[in-house]
């Protein structure tokens, strides 16, 4: 009976030591390790908890070997004004944005999961991707894509000019009708946007 009570008190005591170790470990970001060190070693374990490396120290150690412990966000700067491939700033921009690297295994350069014989060819490929992206951005500016909010704006702007715009959705497609002084006309989305741009002077 006495032995059972003694064992129970002992287990309760080491559990309390573990709990204290966990709380001490939480102050340094090592709660799990703190519990087991306190549970197994008591006050000595508490001291060891404070000697464990912090998470930032581990990351610094990993970075010395070129290993990233945490993902890094994309910090690609905006494109420079000079977008000629002979410009160093533009080449550096392309290299960072498209992650152009030398592949030592194949003795080639890689960009967007493609291999190229030389750096210049990889740069030309990245430059073409960049041009396509800029063209798409300009096209979207010139001809914005559909959204309910944009359609409401068009309707309000045209109503202010005594032009009625009616829409419906049939057969899986949107249909638009413009009614002005010349009559009622059915138009596609692109035609509607151009008509609206002309009316508001964009």
C-alpha positions as a printed Julia matrix, in Angstrom:
202×3 Matrix{Float64}:
   0.0    0.0     0.0
   2.73   2.42    1.03
   4.77   1.41   -2.03
   1.83   2.17   -4.31
   1.35   5.59   -2.73
   5.07   6.31   -3.07
   5.07   5.37   -6.76
   1.98   7.52   -7.33
   3.57  10.51   -5.6
   6.78   9.99   -7.58
   4.94   9.91  -10.92
   2.9   12.95   -9.95
   6.11  14.76   -8.99
   7.92  14.04  -12.25
   4.78  15.01  -14.17
   4.79  18.38  -12.39
   8.49  18.74  -13.23
   7.59  18.07  -16.85
   4.82  20.66  -16.82
   7.19  23.27  -15.38
   9.74  22.34  -18.05
   7.08  22.75  -20.74
   6.2   26.26  -19.57
   9.87  27.19  -19.41
  10.36  25.7   -22.88
   7.48  27.75  -24.3
   9.41  30.93  -23.46
  12.09  29.86  -25.94
   9.81  28.08  -28.42
  10.68  24.58  -27.13
   7.59  23.54  -25.15
   7.6   19.89  -26.27
  11.29  19.41  -25.55
  10.91  21.29  -22.27
   8.27  18.86  -21.02
  10.37  15.75  -21.65
  13.57  17.26  -20.32
  11.8   18.36  -17.16
  10.02  14.99  -16.88
  13.24  12.97  -17.24
  15.87  15.21  -15.66
  13.96  17.56  -13.36
  15.62  20.92  -12.62
  18.67  19.9   -14.65
  16.36  19.5   -17.65
  15.03  23.01  -17.09
  18.55  24.37  -17.42
  19.18  22.35  -20.59
  16.02  23.83  -22.14
  17.56  27.29  -22.03
  20.72  25.97  -23.7
  18.85  24.59  -26.73
  19.31  26.54  -29.99
  16.49  28.93  -30.87
  14.6   28.51  -34.15
  16.37  31.53  -35.62
  19.74  30.02  -34.75
  18.75  26.8   -36.54
  17.66  28.74  -39.61
  20.93  30.67  -39.61
  22.87  27.4   -39.43
  20.87  25.91  -42.28
  21.34  29.02  -44.4
  25.13  28.59  -44.06
  24.68  25.38  -46.08
  22.35  26.99  -48.62
  19.21  25.44  -47.09
  16.11  27.56  -46.57
  14.24  26.52  -43.43
  11.25  28.7   -44.27
   9.81  29.62  -47.67
  10.69  33.07  -48.94
   8.21  35.33  -50.65
   8.78  36.56  -54.15
  10.75  39.8   -53.92
  11.23  40.4   -57.63
  11.56  44.18  -58.16
   9.49  45.97  -60.79
  10.88  45.85  -64.34
  13.38  48.59  -65.22
  12.51  51.25  -67.76
  15.15  49.94  -70.17
  13.85  46.55  -71.34
  16.63  45.91  -73.86
  18.49  42.61  -73.42
  21.79  44.47  -73.54
  20.86  46.26  -70.3
  22.43  44.73  -67.2
  19.54  45.82  -64.98
  17.01  44.16  -67.29
  19.05  40.94  -67.5
  19.29  40.82  -63.7
  15.54  41.41  -63.48
  14.82  38.53  -65.88
  17.25  36.26  -64.06
  15.53  36.82  -60.71
  11.94  36.76  -61.95
  12.27  33.64  -64.1
  14.85  31.95  -61.85
  17.41  31.39  -64.6
  20.12  29.07  -63.3
  23.01  27.03  -64.58
  22.28  23.3   -64.47
  25.6   21.62  -63.73
  24.21  18.14  -64.41
  23.43  18.92  -68.05
  25.93  21.76  -68.45
  23.12  24.02  -69.66
  20.93  26.83  -68.4
  17.41  26.26  -67.17
  14.41  28.57  -67.21
  10.79  27.62  -66.53
  11.69  23.89  -66.59
  13.37  24.16  -70.0
  17.06  23.72  -70.84
  19.06  26.07  -73.08
  22.51  25.79  -74.59
  23.62  29.24  -73.47
  22.69  32.01  -71.09
  21.82  34.33  -73.97
  19.27  31.86  -75.34
  17.73  31.43  -71.88
  17.58  35.22  -71.53
  15.91  35.56  -74.93
  13.3   32.99  -73.87
  12.62  34.89  -70.61
  12.45  38.15  -72.56
   9.76  36.66  -74.83
   7.77  35.53  -71.8
   8.07  39.02  -70.34
   6.86  40.63  -73.58
   3.85  38.3   -73.71
   2.99  39.19  -70.11
   3.25  42.92  -70.83
   1.07  42.55  -73.94
  -1.57  40.7   -71.92
  -1.55  43.42  -69.27
  -1.95  46.12  -71.91
  -4.72  44.14  -73.6
  -6.55  43.77  -70.29
  -6.27  47.51  -69.75
  -7.59  48.25  -73.23
 -10.34  45.64  -73.03
 -11.17  44.74  -69.41
 -12.62  41.31  -68.75
 -16.18  40.83  -67.56
 -17.13  41.28  -63.94
 -20.52  42.11  -62.37
 -19.04  45.25  -60.81
 -17.65  46.47  -64.13
 -20.95  45.77  -65.9
 -22.8   47.83  -63.26
 -20.36  50.69  -63.83
 -20.98  50.56  -67.59
 -24.75  50.56  -67.06
 -24.57  53.56  -64.72
 -22.29  55.54  -67.07
 -24.55  54.85  -70.06
 -27.72  55.65  -68.11
 -26.27  59.07  -67.3
 -26.09  59.62  -71.07
 -29.67  58.46  -71.63
 -28.51  55.15  -73.07
 -30.24  51.97  -71.93
 -28.24  48.76  -71.54
 -30.13  45.49  -71.06
 -28.55  42.12  -70.42
 -29.62  38.52  -70.0
 -28.02  35.1   -69.72
 -29.32  32.41  -72.06
 -27.83  29.25  -73.52
 -24.72  29.59  -71.37
 -23.85  33.02  -72.83
 -24.42  36.63  -71.82
 -26.26  38.86  -74.25
 -26.18  42.67  -74.34
 -28.51  45.17  -76.03
 -27.78  48.87  -76.33
 -30.68  51.26  -76.92
 -29.77  54.82  -77.92
 -31.06  57.42  -80.37
 -30.08  55.18  -83.3
 -32.18  52.28  -82.04
 -31.61  48.94  -80.29
 -28.47  46.98  -81.1
 -27.2   43.61  -79.87
 -23.46  43.62  -79.1
 -20.78  41.28  -77.78
 -18.85  42.06  -74.6
 -15.83  43.45  -76.46
 -18.08  45.69  -78.55
 -19.9   46.88  -75.44
 -16.64  47.86  -73.74
 -15.45  49.78  -76.82
 -18.84  51.51  -77.1
 -18.68  52.5   -73.42
 -15.09  53.76  -73.8
 -16.09  55.95  -76.74
 -19.04  57.41  -74.85
 -17.1   58.32  -71.72
 -14.0   59.37  -73.67
 -11.52  56.79  -72.4
